[in-house]
Each structure stands twice: as C-alpha cells, then as structure tokens.
Amino acid sequence: MDNVLKDILDSPKLPDYVEELKEYLLQEEAKRNTFYDSVRDDEKAEFINGEVVYHSPAKEKHLAVIENLGNILSRFVRKSKAGLIRREKALVKLRRNDFEPDICFFRKEISNAFDSNTMFFPVPDFVVEVLSSSTEKMDRGVKFVDYALNGVKEYWLVDADKKVVEQYVLENESFVLAEKVQHATVRCKVLEGLEIPLEAIFNEEANELFLREI
C-alpha cells in the first residue's frame, strides 16, 4: 500500500478526507466535461490532473521525427493489417486524464470499432512521445505513470537532439526500461517483426530507403 494512503487510512479524519476527495473529483469531472465541449480540433490540448494544458507549436526536428517514425509504423501496420496508427491529434481518454500522444497504435480488435465520428480514443497498445523542453517533464512524469496504469503495453521516449530511443515495456502496472537504443536497431515488442534502423527515425534519406524495404 502507498505510504501516503496508509497515513490517510490511519487518520481519525479519514471520513473528512473522503468527502473532500469526492467533492474535488466532482469538480474535476465538471471541468473535464467543459474541456470536451470547448476544445477545438485546430489546437493541441490535453486534460491533465484537473487542468487544461495547451501546447506550443513544435520545432521542425520534433515534427520530422514524428513524420519519419509515423510513416514507418503506418506502412508496417497497414501491410500486416495489425490495426491502426494515429498521430498527434487522437485524444486518448484514460480514467482521469486525456492525452494526445505524438504517435499511438491500436490493435485491430480495438480499431475495428472506430468510425468516422470517433473523437475519444481508448487506451492504445503502444505510445510514442517525442521529447521537447516543454513536454519532457510530463512525458517522464504523469504520462509515464498513467499510460502504464491504464495498460499501455509499450512506451517509447524519443530524443531528437541526442538521437536516442528509450524503449519501455509494461510489467505489473509500471514501465520497465527494456533498452536505451543509441545506435543500430530498435525492435518493437508490440508490433512483432518490426525492426527499425535508428538512422531511419532521424534521417529523411535513411527513412525513405527503409520505407522501400517494408
């Protein structure tokens, strides 16, 4: 049991804490519904721990990685008919928070239920976040914890500056570092058989060459 929770359970003020938490969650849910009603499709916004978080425009190096890796994943998934890849604007609805991953994958058993009006997406099997100075704290913090708690099976953190991919896999509701790839090849766990040369993620020419091989 979490030590903080144990202290609360042992406190004579437990009933008061429970009532305060209930009221807080009701207020948070009202704010979340307001977010759903007001969010526009031309802005990148997420609902995190009761607050709406708007993101500034991304740098070219960030966008290039998303395009390169997204193209590889989309090509592989379409060819293997494994499911569906979505980039940036898919609002993933978790138990408490709503995130817009840079890239996410849904297996076909899940994605087959989507239609043209789907706006809120369920828990993905695989998520990629490309690090930036404004998002790294969340990518390594609340998102890292929440994706795992909600059952995301694999999580990649991609550093466009250092040209490194950190690959995490789910174990007992938390992510464990499987590999920190700084050269050679990244082997996806969820998409079996997909092995990506690291250079194809960060270099456009290498990306085009690799796409021809898929």
C-alpha positions as CSV (number, residue, x, y, z in Angstrom):
1,M,0.0,0.0,0.0
2,D,1.2,3.5,-0.8
3,N,2.6,5.2,2.3
4,V,0.6,8.4,1.8
5,L,-2.6,6.4,1.5
6,K,-1.8,4.4,4.6
7,D,-1.3,7.6,6.6
8,I,-4.7,8.8,5.5
9,L,-6.4,5.5,6.3
10,D,-4.9,5.6,9.8
11,S,-6.1,9.1,10.4
12,P,-9.2,9.9,12.5
13,K,-10.0,12.5,9.8
14,L,-10.5,9.8,7.2
15,P,-14.3,10.5,6.7
16,D,-13.5,14.2,6.2
17,Y,-10.8,13.4,3.6
18,V,-13.1,11.1,1.8
19,E,-15.8,13.8,1.5
20,E,-13.2,16.3,0.3
21,L,-11.9,13.9,-2.3
22,K,-15.4,13.2,-3.6
23,E,-16.1,16.9,-3.9
24,Y,-12.8,17.5,-5.6
25,L,-13.4,14.7,-8.2
26,L,-16.9,16.1,-8.9
27,Q,-15.4,19.5,-9.6
28,E,-12.7,17.9,-11.7
29,E,-15.2,15.9,-13.8
30,A,-17.2,19.1,-14.5
31,K,-14.0,20.8,-15.7
32,R,-13.3,17.8,-17.9
33,N,-16.7,18.0,-19.5
34,T,-16.2,21.7,-20.1
35,F,-12.9,20.8,-21.8
36,Y,-14.7,18.3,-24.1
37,D,-17.2,20.9,-25.1
38,S,-14.7,23.7,-25.7
39,V,-11.6,22.0,-27.2
40,R,-11.1,22.8,-30.9
41,D,-9.7,20.5,-33.5
42,D,-7.1,23.1,-34.6
43,E,-5.3,23.2,-31.2
44,K,-3.3,20.6,-29.3
45,A,-4.7,20.5,-25.8
46,E,-4.8,17.8,-23.1
47,F,-6.6,17.5,-19.8
48,I,-4.1,16.6,-17.1
49,N,-4.8,16.3,-13.3
50,G,-7.8,18.6,-13.5
51,E,-6.3,21.3,-15.7
52,V,-6.3,22.0,-19.4
53,V,-2.8,22.0,-20.9
54,Y,-2.2,23.8,-24.2
55,H,1.0,23.0,-26.2
56,S,3.0,25.5,-28.1
57,P,3.9,24.8,-31.8
58,A,6.6,22.1,-32.2
59,K,10.0,22.6,-33.7
60,E,11.0,21.2,-37.1
61,K,13.2,18.5,-35.6
62,H,10.3,17.3,-33.5
63,L,7.9,17.2,-36.4
64,A,10.5,15.4,-38.6
65,V,10.8,12.6,-36.1
66,I,7.1,12.2,-35.8
67,E,6.8,12.0,-39.6
68,N,9.6,9.6,-40.1
69,L,8.6,7.2,-37.4
70,G,4.9,7.6,-38.1
71,N,5.4,6.7,-41.8
72,I,7.3,3.6,-40.8
73,L,4.8,2.4,-38.3
74,S,1.8,3.2,-40.6
75,R,3.4,1.3,-43.5
76,F,4.2,-1.8,-41.3
77,V,0.7,-1.8,-39.7
78,R,-1.2,-1.4,-42.9
79,K,0.9,-4.2,-44.6
80,S,0.5,-6.5,-41.7
81,K,-3.2,-5.5,-41.1
82,A,-2.3,-5.3,-37.4
83,G,-4.5,-2.3,-36.5
84,L,-4.3,1.5,-36.8
85,I,-1.6,4.2,-36.2
86,R,-2.7,7.7,-35.3
87,R,-0.5,10.8,-34.8
88,E,-0.8,13.8,-32.5
89,K,-4.5,14.7,-32.7
90,A,-6.0,11.4,-31.4
91,L,-7.4,12.3,-27.9
92,V,-6.8,9.3,-25.7
93,K,-9.3,9.1,-22.8
94,L,-7.9,7.5,-19.7
95,R,-9.6,7.1,-16.3
96,R,-8.6,10.6,-15.1
97,N,-6.6,12.3,-17.9
98,D,-6.8,12.9,-21.6
99,F,-3.6,12.8,-23.6
100,E,-2.8,13.4,-27.3
101,P,0.2,11.2,-27.9
102,D,2.6,12.1,-30.7
103,I,2.1,8.6,-32.1
104,C,-0.1,5.7,-30.9
105,F,-1.1,2.2,-32.1
106,F,-4.4,0.4,-31.6
107,R,-4.6,-3.3,-32.4
108,K,-7.3,-4.2,-34.9
109,E,-9.6,-5.7,-32.3
110,I,-9.9,-2.2,-30.9
111,S,-9.6,-0.1,-34.0
112,N,-12.3,-2.0,-35.9
113,A,-14.8,-0.3,-33.6
114,F,-13.8,3.2,-34.7
115,D,-15.9,5.1,-37.1
116,S,-15.7,8.5,-38.9
117,N,-17.1,10.3,-35.8
118,T,-14.8,8.7,-33.2
119,M,-13.4,11.6,-31.2
120,F,-12.3,10.0,-27.9
121,F,-9.9,7.1,-28.3
122,P,-9.4,4.2,-25.8
123,V,-6.1,3.0,-24.3
124,P,-3.5,2.4,-27.1
125,D,-1.3,-0.7,-27.1
126,F,1.8,1.3,-28.0
127,V,2.6,5.0,-27.5
128,V,5.5,7.2,-28.7
129,E,6.3,10.6,-27.3
130,V,9.0,12.8,-28.8
131,L,10.7,14.8,-26.1
132,S,10.8,18.5,-26.1
133,S,11.9,21.1,-23.4
134,S,8.2,21.9,-22.7
135,T,6.8,18.4,-22.5
136,E,9.7,16.2,-21.2
137,K,8.6,16.6,-17.5
138,M,5.1,15.3,-18.3
139,D,6.3,12.6,-20.7
140,R,8.6,11.2,-18.0
141,G,6.1,12.0,-15.2
142,V,2.4,11.9,-15.2
143,K,2.1,10.3,-18.7
144,F,4.7,7.7,-17.8
145,V,2.8,6.6,-14.8
146,D,-0.7,7.0,-16.3
147,Y,0.0,5.2,-19.5
148,A,1.3,2.2,-17.5
149,L,-1.6,2.2,-15.0
150,N,-4.1,2.1,-17.9
151,G,-2.4,-0.8,-19.7
152,V,-0.3,0.7,-22.5
153,K,2.0,-2.3,-23.3
154,E,5.0,-0.4,-24.8
155,Y,6.1,3.2,-24.5
156,W,8.9,4.9,-26.4
157,L,10.6,8.2,-25.5
158,V,12.4,9.6,-28.5
159,D,15.1,12.3,-28.1
160,A,15.5,14.2,-31.3
161,D,18.6,16.0,-30.1
162,K,20.6,13.0,-28.8
163,K,19.1,10.6,-31.4
164,V,18.2,8.1,-28.8
165,V,15.1,5.9,-28.3
166,E,14.2,4.7,-24.7
167,Q,12.0,1.6,-25.0
168,Y,9.8,0.7,-22.0
169,V,7.6,-2.3,-21.6
170,L,4.8,-2.9,-19.2
171,E,5.4,-5.0,-16.1
172,N,2.9,-5.1,-13.2
173,E,1.3,-1.8,-14.0
174,S,4.6,0.1,-14.4
175,F,7.1,0.6,-17.2
176,V,10.5,-1.1,-17.1
177,L,13.3,0.0,-19.4
178,A,13.8,-2.7,-22.0
179,E,16.6,-0.9,-23.9
180,K,18.1,2.5,-24.5
181,V,18.9,2.5,-28.2
182,Q,21.7,4.8,-29.3
183,H,22.7,3.0,-32.5
184,A,21.8,0.0,-34.6
185,T,18.2,-1.1,-34.4
186,V,15.0,-0.7,-32.4
187,R,12.9,-3.8,-32.1
188,C,9.3,-3.2,-31.3
189,K,7.7,-5.6,-28.8
190,V,4.1,-4.9,-29.6
191,L,4.5,-5.0,-33.4
192,E,6.2,-8.3,-33.7
193,G,8.8,-8.4,-36.5
194,L,9.2,-4.7,-36.8
195,E,12.9,-3.8,-36.5
196,I,13.8,-0.1,-37.3
197,P,17.3,1.2,-38.0
198,L,17.8,4.1,-35.7
199,E,19.0,6.2,-38.6
200,A,15.6,5.8,-40.3
201,I,14.0,7.7,-37.4
202,F,16.2,10.7,-37.5
203,N,17.4,10.9,-41.2
204,E,15.0,11.6,-44.1
205,E,17.1,9.8,-46.7
206,A,17.5,6.7,-44.5
207,N,13.8,6.8,-43.8
208,E,12.9,6.7,-47.5
209,L,15.3,3.8,-48.1
210,F,13.9,1.8,-45.2
211,L,10.3,2.5,-46.3
212,R,11.0,0.8,-49.6
213,E,12.0,-2.3,-47.7
214,I,8.9,-2.7,-45.7
